Amino acid sequence: MTGRATFYSQEAANRRDSVLLVIAVAVILGALGFAIGYGTSGVVQTGIAVTTGALILAFFLSVGSYFGGDQLVLGTSGAKQVDETTAPQLMNVVQEMAIAANVPMPKVYVINDTAPNAFATGRDPKHASVAVTTGLLAKLDREELQGVLGHELSHVRNYDIRFSLLVAVLVGSIALLADFFLRFTFWGGGRRSSNDRDGGGGLQALVFILAIVLAVLAPIFARLVQLAVSRQREYLADASSVELTRNPSGLERALAKIASDQEVLEVANRATQHLYFTNPIKKFEARSSSMFSTHPPIVDRINRLRQLTGEGPADPQEIAALRGLD
């Protein structure tokens, strides 16, 4: 009973934190838009108009990604669709987890890569896809594979695939708006207003400086918030996978195996790394960045799973084996 209570408390906390983080990104976008509009014109209505324009831009970007983002990700990953004839065990496990999660059977893809990993994508449970690497199928046993696919189907059931899309579009909109404003300012489009005569120039100048500061820092802050959202959803999917499989040890073993594997997933990049079961870009790779990690540390994920069963945290020897690779 204690384990179940801990599981549900983890779910509730992660959902709450994720919503708060998305609100934070939206606030950053709104603040940047208003500061740019008012700082360059001295007119409140212009600040509101720029903010509205940024939100409209985010909406249209969302629509494009909503309908075509999943196929773009699958195509760039080199994923090939499989069925019961070509991958019977994989299809069987995916079907088990889909039934347990009470979601429609997703399309199933395989990526020809020896690094073990997996991801889910799509816009909702009716239009979802799950992709796994050949390395995952070769290196994990059935219980471990169930844990991984339970995690991915949890992303589908929890609408993480849509949730991550929303955050990514907001962050992208902030970056576009900031870049446009900085280029505009650099090429001499600076502050022009007649409000200096009526005493409003001081406030406008202050807001204009604030807009420049926000344009530099907002994309960084928004990206950090996006990564925090991604990490919270990974914790939630781990907990949800335990709910589906009733077997935390399978997921725990899968995490340990994948984290300690030295194979590099060549098809992954910084634009898609947040989708994967574990961070596909290892810390020893030149393209990695610990500051912008898309996943929680493997040790933390394992310790949270052990809390669900009342086990003690990972010992120093286990931590030493896992640290530095995730």
N, C-alpha and C positions, 0 to 999 in steps of 0.2 A: 504493500500500500504506500509505503514511503517513497519507493521508486517511482510509482505512478504519479504521485503528487509532485515529485521533483521534475518529472517529464513535462507535465502540464504547466508548471511554473516556468520552465525554460521556454516552452512555446509562447506563452503569454508575454514574457519579458522580451523575447526576440521580435515578436510582431510589433509591440509597442515601440521599441527602439528604432525599428526600421521605418515606421511611419513618421516618427519625429525627425529622423535624418532626412527623409524626402522633403518634409516641410522646410527643413533648414536650407536645402538646395533651392527650393522655390523662393524662399525669402532672399537668398543671395542674388538670384536672377532679378527679382523685383527691385532690390536696392540698387543694383548696378544700373538697371534701365532708368530708374528715376534720377539717379545721380548724374548720369550722362545727359539725359534730356534737360534737366534743370540747370546743370552746370554749364552747358553750352548755349543756353537760351535765356536763362533767368526767368522762365515762365513755368509755373507749376503744371499747366495743362500739357506743355511739351514733355515734361517728365513723365506724366501719366501716359501720354501717347507712345513714348519710346518703350515704356514698360509693357504696354498692351501689344505693341509690335513684336517685342521679344517673345511674348507668350504665344502670339499667333505663329511666329516662326517655329517655335518648339512644337506647336500642334501639327503643322504640316510635315515637319521632320518625323514626328511620331507616326503619322499616317503612312509615310513611305516605309519606315522600318517595320511597322505593324504587319504590312502585307508581304514584304519581301526580305526582311532581315534574316529569317531563318534559313532560306535557301542560299543567301549570300554566305552565311557562316558555314553551312554544310559544304558548299562548293569550294570555298577557300581551304577547307580542312581536308579535301580529297575523300569525303565520305561516300561510300557506295551502299545503296539500300539492299537489304537481305530479307529472306523470308524463311518459312519452315523448312524448305528444301535445302537451302544453302547454309543455314545456321540454326539447326533445330533446338539445341540446348539454350542458346541465347534467347531465341524467341519464346521458349517455354518459361524461362525465368522472368523475362519482361512481362509476359502475360500474367504470371503469378502476382507480380508486384502491381500491375495495373488493376487487377481484380481487388487486391488488398487495399489499394488506394482509392478504389471506386472511381477510376477515370477510364475513358476509352483507350483501347490499345493504340499506342503511338506508332508511328513509322520507326523502323529500326535500321540503323546504319552501322557500318564497320569501317574504321580507318586503318589502312595498312601501315601500321607503325608499331615497333617493338616496345615502345614506352607504354606502360600501363596507365590508362586514364579513360575518362568518359565525360560526356556532357549532355544536357537536355536543352532544347531550344523550341521556339514556336511562340504563338500569341495567346493560346489558351489550351485547356486539356483536349479539345476537339481537333486542334491543329498543332499537335506536338510531335516532336521527333526526339529520339534518343540515339546517341552515337557512342560507340565504344571502340577502343583500339584492339588490334589483334594481340598486342602485348598483354592487355587486360585479360583476354580470354585464355591466353596461354599460362599466365602466372598466378591466377586466382582459382581457388576451389569454388564449389557451388555456393557454399554459405557466404563466402566473401563476395562473390559476384552478386548474390542477393542483397547484401548490405549496400553495395555500390549502386545497384539499380533501384533499390528502395530509396536511396538518397536522391537519385535523379528523378524518379517518379514523384517524390515529395516536392521537388522544385516545380513540377508540372501541377500537382494538386494544389499547392500553396500559391499558385500564380506568380511564382518568383520570376518565371521567364518574361512575363509582362511587366512585373514590378521593376526588374533590372532595366528593361527597355525604357521605361519612363524616366528613371534616374539618369541613364546614359544620354537621353535626348536633352534633358534639362542641363546637364553638365556640358554637352556639346553646344547648346545655345549660348551658355555663359561664355564659353571660349570664343565663339564666333563674334558675339557682341563686343567682348573685350578687345579682340584683335582688330575689329573694324574701327572702334573708337580710338585705339592707340595709333593706328595708321592715319586716321583722319586728323588727329592732333599733330602727329609728326609732320604731315604734309601741309600744315598751316591752316587747318580748319578750326583752330582754337575758339576760345570764348569770344562771342560777339553779341553785345547787347547794349541798349540805351538805358538800362536800368541803373547805371552808375549815377545818373543825375537825380534819381529819386531815392537814393540811399540803399537800393537793393544790391548794388554791385559788390559790397563786402561779403554778403552771404553767398552770392553766386560764385564769387572767386573761391570761397572756402569749399563750396560743393564741387566746383570744377576740379580743385586739387584732390578732393576726396574721390571723385570719379576716376582720376588717373591712378590713385592708389588702389582702388577697388579693381580697376581693369587689370592691374598687374597681379594682385593677390587673389581675386575672386576665383579665377580658373583653378588655382592651386588648392584653395580651400574646398571648392566644389568637388574636385577630384578626390581629395582626402575623405570627404563625406561619402562620395560614391563608393570608395573602397570600404568604408565602415559599414555601409549598407550591405555590400557584398559579403563581408565577413559575418554579419548578423544573420543573413539568410543561409549561410553555410551551417552555422550552429543549429538553426531551425530545421534544416533539411536532415542533419544528422539525427536530431531528436525524433523527427517524423519517421525516419527510416527504421529506428528502433521500434516505433509504434507499429509499423507495417510488418516487420520480420519477427518481432518478439525475440530478437537474438542480437544483443549489442556486441557480443564477442566477434561475430562475423564481420561487422563493420569495423570494429577496432583492429582486427587482424588485417583487413584490407587497407586501412589507413597506414598501418606500420609497413606493410609490404611495398605499397606504392611510394611512400615517402622515402624509404631507404633504397629504392631502385635508382641506379645511376644513369639509366637510359634518358636521352633527351628527346622530347617530342618536337620534331622539326617543324610540323605544320602549325604549331601554336605561335601566337604573337601577342603583343600587349593589348591589341584590340579585342582578342577573343579569350585571353587567359582567365578572365573572371568566370567564364562559363564552365570550366572544367571541375571535376570532382576534387582534385587537389591542384595546387598551382603547378602548371606544366613547365614553367620556367624556373629551373633550379637556381639556388643561390650561388652556385659555383659558375654559372654562365655569365658571360659579359653583358648580356641583355637584361639581366635581373636588376631589381632595385628594391631593397628591403623597406625603404620608406613608402613605396607604392605597392606593397604586397596586397594582392586581391583576396587572399585566403587567411584564415586564422592559423597560428602555428599548429602543426600536427599534434604536438604534446598537449596543447590546450584542448583540442578536439577529443583526444583520447581520454584525458582526465574528466571531461564533461560526461563522456559515455560511462566511465567508471562510477561516477556519482550516481548514475541511474540504477546501478546494481549494488551500490554500497561498498564497492571496492576502493582500496586506497589509490592514491595517484601514482603515476609512473615513477619508478625508482631512478636514481642517478645514472645507472648503467643503461637503462632504456632511453633516458633523455639524451645521453651522449650519442647513442646510435642514431637517433632521429634528428637531432638539432643540426641545422646547417644545410639540410637538403630540401626542406619544405618551403 
